[in-house]
Amino acid sequence: MDGTVVLINLMGGVALLLWGLRMVNTGVMRAFGRELSAFLKFCLKNRVQSFFGGLGVTMLLQSSTATALLTASFAGRGLVPATAGIAVMLGADVGTTIVAQVLSFDFSFLAPVLLFVGFVRHSTASTTRAKNLGRIVLGLGMMLTALKMLALASEPIRTSEISQFVLSSLSGEPVLVVILAAVITLIAHSSLATVLFALSLAMTGHFPLDVAYAMVLGANLGGSVPPIMATLKADKAARRPPLANFICRLVIVLVSIPFIEVLAHYIAMFEPSPARQIVNFHTALNLACALIFLPFIGPLSRLTEKLLPQDTVGDPNAPTPLYLDKAALESPQLAMANAVRDTLRMGDVLETMCRDLKQLLETGQPHYFKKIRDADNVIKEFDKAIKNYLTKLGRESLDEQDETRCNEILNFTTALDHIGNIVVMNMLELIETSAKHQIVQSPEDLKDVVRILDLATMNLRLSFSVLMTSDAATAVSLIQRKQRFRKVERQAVSDHLKRLRSDELMDQEASAVHLSLLSDMRRINSLMSSGAYMVAGEKED
């Protein structure tokens, strides 16, 4: 067979394998992502539970990178200490080897059945979860078909003189093979795919085992890099578990390279099949890594804290989003956690705007006009960036609860943008016009406006808590404070009208400005608490 045809067949088999892995991973995440997150969070009590939690979740997801992103999401929100996160990563590494163990057996006879059942289920399902179950089955069928394709495509290597020359040249060059395999794994974003590819080549019977073992080492090293890349813009706490996992794998790979032939000898004593020897080496390598480093995850955690000391990513006062990392979009939970972080920074800008508005009302200093308008432009930049980021998730990647959470964030950013518009286009214009025409509010009116603005600012801070926690009790508290705000605002209007009736000399234009400002703040307060009704499960009054 022509060498070009063999190469195309191998590339096609690898592509189908990667797509099958992606189908299974995304199907499991979309169908059971919320449950897996809850299970993993439950397991984060100690290092042993964390280890087995990471192992179990990875067996279902068939991707240690996906497990790493879930763990990074928890770590970034302060829900998991670094030690537990590292234990999860070590468990995830072992979990991928168990998947490889299962796929090393010949289940290709199941491929047509899985493809048919998966297609029918995916095409006829009426619910999102049922459709994703079909996606999972379809992905498994693709993986088994791909492995059969790779085995058949590798057959000509057995009789090809050129192939044998290339393979014999690689034999005895473990460092080169490790680097090549690591690069391939990094490009493919799957250590499992690289290991299964090496397994398919070994089935020909003419693939040097030392090369296959070096490929396994490279796959393990390269597989630890994607989680680091996916969390580059995340909080330092979220980046530490992937970094610790990379250090563990780097050490175990460097230690293993000089002893490949010795290790191969011992592993061959248990299994005569070259394919089984490769997956056994893969499993033994990761088990050894876990056994060696689990007792030392405390010092390893402290090392990552020194390498990644806690500080704010970038400039905390920078008027641009910092956490909207596109790589994190592979994990909806991590992506939404990143969006919340920048939404809170957007809220901080609005809170500063409210404080500047208060200073403007009290002092009348003109430089506050520019500060407030600049802050509104920043808010609009945040709103646009966060919406663009979250819309890239797509509805198919979200289950019902994730979609609800995504809507909460989008509604909150929209509310903040609308508040900024009210402040700049209504309140600021009124104050600026009053200053030009020397319209002065009475001390009593000004005092009421400032007091009500303070209440609105306090409710804004509480709305941040509702966004972060999605806690129904906090949401109910915000709704109650909204109602108290309305009473205070109505009383302020009533008091003003009494003064207006009793004082015939009171400026009518100043009265109109005052009532307009109170009306604007009522609208602002309603927008601040709008998201609380969704969380509390109540209808907005």
C-alpha positions in Angstrom: 0.0 0.0 0.0 1.2 3.5 -0.9 2.7 5.3 2.1 0.5 8.4 1.5 -2.6 6.2 1.8 -1.3 4.7 5.0 -0.6 8.1 6.5 -4.1 9.4 5.5 -5.7 6.3 7.0 -3.8 6.8 10.3 -4.7 10.5 10.4 -8.3 9.7 9.7 -8.3 7.1 12.5 -6.7 9.5 15.0 -9.2 12.3 14.0 -12.2 9.9 14.5 -10.7 8.8 17.9 -10.4 12.4 19.1 -13.9 13.3 17.9 -15.3 10.2 19.7 -13.5 11.2 22.9 -14.9 14.7 22.5 -18.4 13.4 21.9 -18.3 11.2 25.1 -16.7 14.0 27.2 -19.2 16.7 26.1 -22.1 14.3 26.3 -21.3 13.4 29.9 -20.7 17.0 30.9 -23.9 18.2 29.3 -26.0 15.3 30.7 -24.4 14.9 34.1 -22.1 17.9 34.6 -24.0 19.3 37.5 -24.1 15.9 39.3 -20.4 15.3 38.6 -19.5 18.7 40.0 -21.6 18.0 43.2 -20.0 14.5 43.6 -16.5 15.9 43.1 -17.2 18.7 45.6 -18.5 16.1 48.1 -15.3 14.2 47.7 -13.0 17.1 48.6 -12.9 16.4 52.3 -9.5 14.8 52.5 -6.7 13.7 50.1 -7.9 10.0 49.9 -11.5 10.9 49.1 -10.3 13.6 46.7 -8.0 11.1 44.9 -10.8 8.6 44.3 -13.3 11.4 43.4 -10.9 12.5 40.7 -10.5 8.9 39.5 -14.2 8.3 39.3 -15.1 11.5 37.5 -12.3 11.0 35.0 -13.5 7.5 34.2 -16.8 8.9 33.2 -15.5 12.0 31.4 -12.6 10.1 29.8 -10.6 13.3 30.1 -8.3 14.4 32.9 -8.3 17.9 31.4 -12.1 18.2 32.0 -11.6 17.0 35.6 -8.8 19.5 36.0 -11.0 22.4 34.9 -13.8 21.4 37.3 -11.2 21.3 40.1 -9.8 24.7 39.0 -13.3 26.1 39.1 -13.7 25.0 42.8 -10.2 26.2 43.7 -10.7 29.6 42.1 -13.9 30.1 44.2 -12.1 29.1 47.4 -14.2 25.9 47.7 -11.2 23.5 47.8 -7.8 23.7 49.3 -4.8 23.2 47.1 -4.0 19.9 48.7 -7.4 18.4 47.8 -7.1 19.8 44.3 -3.7 18.1 43.8 -5.1 14.8 45.1 -8.0 15.1 42.6 -5.5 15.7 39.7 -3.5 12.6 40.7 -6.7 10.6 40.8 -7.7 11.9 37.4 -4.4 10.7 36.0 -5.1 7.2 37.2 -8.7 7.4 35.9 -7.5 7.9 32.3 -5.4 4.7 32.6 -8.4 2.7 33.6 -10.2 3.9 30.5 -7.2 2.9 28.4 -7.2 -0.5 30.1 -10.8 -1.1 29.1 -10.2 0.0 25.5 -7.2 -2.1 25.1 -9.5 -5.1 24.8 -11.1 -5.8 21.4 -14.6 -4.5 21.6 -14.8 -3.5 18.0 -17.7 -5.9 17.4 -19.8 -3.5 19.5 -19.0 -0.5 17.4 -21.9 -0.9 14.8 -24.4 -1.5 17.6 -23.3 1.5 19.6 -23.3 3.7 16.5 -26.8 2.7 15.5 -28.2 3.0 19.0 -26.5 6.3 19.7 -27.7 7.8 16.4 -31.3 6.7 17.0 -31.2 7.9 20.6 -29.7 11.3 19.7 -32.1 11.8 16.7 -35.3 10.9 18.4 -34.7 12.2 22.0 -37.2 14.8 23.2 -35.1 16.0 26.2 -31.6 17.4 26.4 -30.3 14.7 28.8 -31.7 11.9 26.5 -30.1 13.5 23.5 -26.8 13.7 25.3 -27.0 10.1 26.3 -27.3 9.3 22.6 -24.2 11.5 22.1 -22.3 9.4 24.6 -23.2 6.1 23.0 -22.4 7.5 19.6 -19.0 8.7 20.8 -18.2 5.3 22.2 -19.0 3.7 18.9 -16.8 6.2 17.1 -13.9 5.4 19.5 -14.1 1.7 18.9 -14.4 2.2 15.1 -11.4 4.5 15.2 -9.3 1.9 17.1 -10.2 -0.7 14.5 -9.2 1.7 11.8 -5.9 2.5 13.4 -5.1 -1.2 13.8 -5.9 -1.9 10.1 -4.0 1.2 8.9 -1.0 0.1 10.9 -0.7 -3.3 9.3 1.4 -2.1 6.3 4.0 -0.8 8.7 4.9 -4.4 9.4 6.2 -5.0 5.8 7.4 -1.5 5.1 11.2 -1.2 5.0 11.0 2.6 5.4 8.7 2.3 8.4 11.0 -0.2 10.0 14.0 2.0 9.4 12.3 5.0 11.0 11.1 3.0 14.0 14.5 1.4 14.5 16.1 4.9 14.4 13.7 6.0 17.1 14.5 3.0 19.2 17.2 4.0 21.7 16.2 7.7 21.6 13.7 7.9 24.4 14.2 11.6 25.1 13.3 12.5 21.4 10.3 10.2 21.4 9.1 11.7 24.8 9.3 15.2 23.4 7.5 14.2 20.1 4.7 12.4 22.0 4.3 15.3 24.4 3.9 17.7 21.5 1.4 15.4 19.8 -0.6 15.1 23.0 -0.5 18.8 23.5 -1.9 19.4 20.0 -4.5 16.6 20.4 -5.4 17.8 24.0 -5.7 14.1 25.0 -3.1 11.8 26.6 -5.6 8.9 26.2 -5.6 9.3 22.4 -1.8 9.2 22.2 -1.7 6.1 24.4 -4.3 4.4 22.3 -2.5 5.3 19.1 0.7 3.7 20.5 -1.3 0.7 21.5 -2.7 0.4 17.9 0.9 0.6 16.5 2.1 -2.1 18.9 -0.6 -4.4 17.7 1.3 -4.8 14.4 3.9 -6.8 16.3 6.7 -4.8 14.7 6.6 -1.6 16.8 9.6 -1.4 19.2 8.2 -1.5 22.8 10.8 1.0 24.1 9.5 3.5 21.6 5.9 2.8 22.7 6.9 3.2 26.4 8.6 6.5 25.6 5.4 7.6 23.8 3.4 6.8 27.0 5.8 8.9 29.0 5.5 11.8 26.5 1.7 11.4 26.6 1.6 11.7 30.3 3.9 14.8 30.3 2.0 16.5 27.4 -1.4 15.7 29.0 -0.6 17.8 32.0 -0.1 21.0 29.9 -3.6 21.7 28.6 -5.1 22.3 32.1 -2.3 24.8 32.8 -3.0 26.6 29.5 -6.8 26.6 30.2 -6.3 28.4 33.5 -3.6 30.9 32.6 -5.9 33.9 33.2 -7.7 32.3 36.2 -7.0 33.1 39.8 -3.7 31.9 41.2 -5.6 29.4 43.5 -7.2 27.8 40.4 -3.8 27.5 38.7 -2.0 25.7 41.5 -3.5 22.1 41.2 -2.7 21.9 37.4 0.8 23.2 38.1 1.4 20.7 40.9 0.2 17.9 38.6 2.6 19.0 35.9 5.5 18.9 38.4 4.5 15.4 39.5 4.4 14.1 36.0 7.6 15.9 35.0 9.5 14.3 37.9 8.1 10.8 37.3 8.8 11.0 33.5 12.4 12.2 34.1 13.0 9.5 36.6 11.5 6.8 34.3 13.3 7.6 31.1 16.7 6.0 32.0 14.9 2.8 33.3 12.6 2.1 30.3 14.3 -1.2 29.4 14.3 -2.3 33.0 10.6 -1.4 33.5 9.8 -3.1 30.2 11.4 -6.3 31.4 9.3 -6.5 34.6 6.0 -5.5 32.9 6.6 -8.2 30.2 6.6 -10.8 33.0 2.9 -10.2 33.6 1.5 -9.9 30.1 2.9 -11.3 26.8 0.7 -9.1 24.7 2.6 -5.9 23.6 -0.7 -3.9 23.7 -1.5 -5.0 27.2 2.1 -4.2 28.3 1.7 -0.6 27.1 -1.5 0.1 29.0 -0.1 -1.7 32.1 2.9 0.5 31.9 0.6 3.5 31.6 -1.3 2.4 34.7 1.7 1.5 36.7 3.4 4.9 35.9 0.4 6.9 37.2 -0.2 4.6 40.2 3.4 5.1 41.1 3.1 8.8 40.7 0.1 8.9 43.0 1.7 6.7 45.7 4.9 8.7 45.7 3.3 12.2 45.8 0.1 11.7 47.7 2.0 11.7 51.1 3.8 14.9 50.0 0.9 17.0 48.6 1.3 19.4 51.6 4.9 20.4 50.7 3.9 20.3 47.0 1.0 22.7 47.8 3.4 25.1 49.5 5.8 24.9 46.6 3.0 25.9 44.2 2.1 28.8 46.5 5.6 30.1 46.3 5.7 29.7 42.5 2.3 31.3 42.2 1.9 33.7 45.1 -1.6 35.0 45.7 -2.1 38.4 44.2 -4.6 40.1 41.8 -4.4 39.0 38.2 -3.2 42.1 36.5 -4.2 45.5 37.8 -7.3 45.3 39.9 -8.2 48.9 38.9 -7.7 48.3 35.2 -10.9 49.3 33.4 -11.0 46.1 31.3 -12.1 42.5 31.9 -9.3 40.3 33.2 -10.8 36.8 33.7 -12.7 36.0 30.5 -10.4 33.2 29.5 -11.5 31.6 26.2 -9.8 28.3 27.1 -12.1 27.9 30.1 -15.1 27.8 27.8 -14.6 24.0 27.7 -15.9 23.9 31.2 -19.2 25.9 31.6 -18.8 26.0 35.4 -15.3 27.5 35.2 -16.4 29.9 32.4 -19.3 31.2 34.5 -17.1 31.5 37.5 -14.7 33.7 35.5 -17.7 35.7 34.2 -18.9 36.3 37.8 -15.4 37.6 38.8 -15.5 40.2 36.1 -19.2 41.0 36.7 -18.2 41.8 40.4 -15.4 44.1 39.1 -18.1 45.7 36.9 -20.2 46.2 40.0 -17.2 47.8 41.8 -17.0 50.3 39.0 -20.7 51.1 39.5 -20.3 51.4 43.2 -17.5 53.9 42.7 -19.8 55.8 40.3 -22.5 56.0 43.0 -19.9 57.3 45.5 -18.8 59.9 43.0 -22.4 60.9 42.4 -22.9 61.4 46.1 -19.7 63.6 46.2 -21.1 65.6 43.2 -24.4 66.2 45.0 -22.7 67.3 48.2 -19.8 69.4 46.8 -20.8 70.3 43.2 -17.2 69.9 42.0 -17.3 69.7 38.2 -14.5 67.1 37.8 -17.0 64.4 39.0 -19.0 64.8 35.8 -16.1 63.4 33.7 -15.3 60.7 36.3 -18.9 59.4 36.2 -19.2 59.4 32.4 -15.8 57.6 32.1 -17.1 55.0 34.6 -20.2 54.5 32.5 -18.1 53.8 29.5 -16.1 51.2 31.4 -19.4 49.5 32.5 -20.5 49.3 28.9 -17.1 47.6 28.0 -17.6 45.1 30.7 -21.2 44.4 29.7 -20.3 43.8 26.1 -17.3 41.6 26.9 -19.2 39.4 29.4 -22.2 38.9 27.1 -19.9 38.0 24.2 -18.1 35.5 26.4 -21.1 33.8 27.9 -22.9 33.5 24.5 -20.0 31.5 23.2 -20.9 28.7 25.6 -23.9 27.9 23.5 -27.2 26.4 24.7 -26.2 22.8 23.9 -23.3 22.9 26.3 -25.5 23.9 29.3 -27.9 21.8 31.3 -31.0 23.4 32.8 -29.3 24.6 36.0 -26.2 26.0 34.1 -28.5 27.8 31.7 -30.4 29.4 34.7 -27.1 30.5 36.2 -25.9 31.9 32.9 -29.1 33.9 32.6 -28.7 35.2 36.2 -25.2 36.6 35.3 -26.5 38.1 32.0 -29.5 39.7 33.7 -27.2 41.1 36.4 -24.8 42.7 33.9 -27.7 44.1 31.9 -29.1 45.6 35.1 -25.8 47.2 35.9 -25.5 48.7 32.4 -29.1 50.1 32.7 -28.2 51.6 36.1 -25.2 53.3 34.5 -27.5 54.7 31.8 -29.9 56.1 34.3 -27.1 57.8 36.3 -25.4 59.3 33.3 -28.3 60.1 30.9 -30.9 61.1 33.6 -29.4 62.1 36.9 -26.1 63.5 35.7 -27.9 65.6 33.0 -30.4 66.9 35.6 -27.6 67.9 38.0 -25.5 69.5 35.2 -28.5 71.5 33.9 -29.3 72.6 37.5 -25.8 73.8 37.9 -25.8 75.8 34.6 -29.1 77.5 35.5 -28.2 77.9 39.2 -31.1 75.7 40.4 -30.4 74.9 44.0 -32.2 72.2 46.1 -33.1 72.9 49.7 -30.9 71.4 52.4 -33.8 69.0 53.4 -34.2 67.8 49.8 -30.5 67.3 49.3 -30.3 65.4 52.6 -33.1 63.0 51.5 -31.5 62.4 48.1 -28.1 61.6 49.6 -29.7 59.3 52.2 -31.7 57.4 49.6 -28.6 57.1 47.4 -26.7 55.6 50.3 -29.6 53.0 50.7 -29.3 52.2 47.0 -25.6 51.7 47.3 -26.0 49.3 50.3 -28.6 47.3 48.3 -26.1 47.2 45.4 -23.5 45.5 47.7 -26.1 43.0 48.8 -26.9 42.2 45.2 -23.3 41.2 44.7 -23.8 38.5 47.4 -26.9 37.2 45.7 -24.9 36.9 42.4 -22.0 35.1 44.0 -24.0 32.7 46.2 -27.4 32.3 44.4 -28.6 31.9 48.0 -32.4 32.2 48.3 -32.3 33.6 51.9 -29.9 36.4 50.7 -32.2 37.1 47.8 -35.2 37.3 50.0 -33.3 39.8 52.3 -32.5 41.9 49.2 -36.2 41.9 48.2 -37.2 43.0 51.7 -34.6 45.8 51.6 -36.0 46.9 48.3 -39.5 47.2 49.9 -38.0 49.2 52.8 -36.3 51.5 50.3 -39.7 52.1 48.6 -41.2 53.2 51.9 -38.3 55.6 52.6 -38.5 56.9 49.1 -42.3 57.4 49.3 -41.9 59.2 52.6 -39.3 61.5 51.1 -41.7 62.4 48.3 -44.5 63.0 50.8 -42.2 65.2 53.0 -41.2 67.2 49.9 -44.7 67.8 48.8 -45.7 69.0 52.3 -42.8 71.5 52.2 -43.9 72.5 48.7 -47.5 73.2 49.8 -46.4 75.1 52.9 -43.8 77.3 51.2 -45.1 79.2 48.3 -41.6 80.6 47.6 -40.0 77.2 47.0 -38.4 76.9 43.5 -40.7 74.8 41.3 -37.8 73.9 39.0 -35.8 72.7 42.0 -38.8 70.6 43.1 -39.1 69.0 39.7 -35.4 68.1 39.7 -35.7 66.6 43.2 -38.7 64.5 42.3 -37.0 63.3 39.1 -33.9 62.3 41.1 -36.0 60.3 43.6 -37.8 58.6 40.7 -34.5 57.7 39.0 -33.2 56.2 42.3 -36.4 54.1 42.6 -35.8 52.7 39.2 -32.1 52.0 40.1 -33.1 50.2 43.2 -35.6 48.0 41.3 -32.9 47.1 38.8 -30.5 46.1 41.6 -33.0 43.7 43.1 -34.4 42.3 39.9 -32.1 39.3 39.9 -33.1 38.4 43.5 -36.6 37.4 42.3 -35.2 34.8 40.0 -33.0 33.3 42.8 -35.8 33.5 45.4 -38.4 32.1 43.1 -40.8 35.0 43.6 -42.6 37.2 41.1 -41.3 40.8 40.9 -43.8 43.3 42.3 
